[in-house]
Amino acid sequence: MKYIKFIIIILISLTSSIKAEIDKDILASLKEGNKLIFIRHAYAPGGGDPDNFDINDCNTQRNLSESGRQQAKNISNFFIENQINFKKVYSSEWCRCKETAKIAFGDFETKNFLNSFFSQKFAKNRKKQMNDLNNFVDNYKDDGNLVFVTHYVVISEALNYAPSSGEIVVADKKFNKISSFEIKY
């Protein structure tokens, strides 16, 4: 039994040190700049949006829970503690994304190409939104990091990656995924 506990402790230690090295690589990459930082909105219980969804009325939308608000604060702390700089923060027009952006970064601007197209009501927008996102990034000439607070479907479509709530996905400006990590609540 002691032998098994010893092996488990060794494996946990090895895993932790490997993760620490990966984290250093991610941080170094972010500090270089010139990255796209996609953040799936913080935790908002449920899936999709209610049938009565109105983009101008947060009361009709799926919104952040207290855990989600804490997760957004933790995202803010991550950027501050690791001195990750960015040029601009852009958010979907959905309330859960705007609230995540406001709590995590304070200042942000909305872009409709970051909006969800998960529901049948908005599915027709997918191709145009992805083209608009690509054009926006192509025309962005600054070398600073850009932050996009958006939805699962946008990140999945842009980067071929399925993020969790509050997950940060780092890509280059050609939309090649570099790394990802989840900020817990």
N, C-alpha and C positions, 0 to 999 in steps of 0.2 A: 504494500500500500504506500509506504514512504517513497518507494522507487517511482511509482506512478505520479504521485504529487510532485516529485522533483522534476520529472519529464514535463509535466504540465507547466510548471513554473518556468522552465527553460524555454518551452515553446512560446509562452506568452511574452517573455522577455525578448526573444528573437523577433516576434511579430511586431512588438512595439518599436524596436529600434529600426526595423525596416520602414515602418510607417513614418517615423520621425525623419528618415532620409527623404522619403517621398514628399513629405510636407515642406522640407527645405527646398527641394527642386521646384515645387509649385510656387512657393513664395518668391524665389529668385526669378522665376519666369514672369510673375505678376509685377515685380519691381522693375523689370526691363521695360515695361510699357508695351504699347502697340498690340494689346490683346482685347478680345471681346470677352466680357464677363457676363454670362447669362445667369440670372438668378430666377429660379422658379419661386413664385410668391410663397410667402410663409404659410404655415399650416392654417387651412380653412376647411373645417370638417365637411364631409360629403363629397360629391362628385358632380361635375357639370354645373349648370345653373338652373334655377327654378323656371317653370314655364312662363311665369309672369315677369321674367327678367327685363329690366330697363336699365340701359347703360348710365342714365342720368339719375338713378335712384338706388342708392346703396341698400335701402331697405328691401329691395326685390332681389338682391344678389346674395351669393354665398360669400361670407366675410370671414376675416381672421377671427380666431378664437383668442382667448387670453394666452394660450400656449403659442399661438401664431405670433401674437404681438411680442412675446418674450423671444421667440426665435428671430424676429426682425431686429430686436435690440442686440441679440447675439451676433447677427450679421454685421451690424454697425460696429460692435466691439472688435470683431475679427479684423475689419478694415483699419480701425484705429490702432489696435495693439500691434498689428503687423506693418503699419505705415504703408499701406497699399494706396497708391495715388490713382486717380482717375480724372478724366477731363469732364465727363458729363454723365448724368444718370437719366435714362429714358425708361418710361413705364408704359405698360398697357393702360388703356382707359378703364379697365375693370377696377372696382373699388378695392379688392383684395391686393391687387398689384400696387395701386397708388398708396394704400396704407403701408404696405411693406416698404416701398421706396421712401415714404415720408419718415417712418420710424428709423429706418436704417441709414438714410443719407440726408434727410431734410429737404434739400433742393432737388427737384427733378422736373422733367418735361414729359408729357405724354406723346406717344406716337401710335397711331392706329394700326400700323403694321405689326405691332406687338400684341394686339388683341387676340383673344381665343377664337378659334374656329372649330371647336369641339362639337358644339351643338349643330343640329340640322339648320337652324336659323342662320348661322354664320359660316357654314361649311363652304359656301360659294366664294368666300373671300380668300381662301387659302392660297391659291396661286398668285393673286395680286399682292397679297401681304408678303409672301416670300420674295417676290420680285422687288417690291419696294424696300424690304430689308436689305437684300443684296445690293441694290442701287445705292441705298443710304451708306452702307459700309464702303462700297467702291468709291464713292465720292468724298468720303471722309479722309482728309489728307493729314490730319494731325497724328503724331505718334503716341499720344496718350492712350491709356486704357479707356474703353467705353463700357458702361454698365447698362444692361438691359434687364429690367424686372418684368417677367412675362409668365407665360403659361407652359404647361407640359407639352401641349401640341406644337407650339412654336419652336421650342427647344428641340423636340423630337424631330421635327421636320427639317430644321436648319442644320442640326448636328448629328442626326441619326443616333440619338441617345435619349433614354428615358429617365428623367430626373425625378427625385423625390421632392416633396415640399421643402422649401428653404435650401435646396441644393444649389451650389455654385458650380457652374461649368465654364471652364476656361478654354477659349479657342483662339486660333490665329485669325487674321482678317481674311483668310480664304475659307473660313468655317471648318477648319480641321480641329477636332477636339484635342486638346493638350492634356487636360486633367479635370477631375471633378472631386468635390468633397461636400459632405452634408453638414450644415450647421444645425446642431440639435436645439431643442427648446427645453 
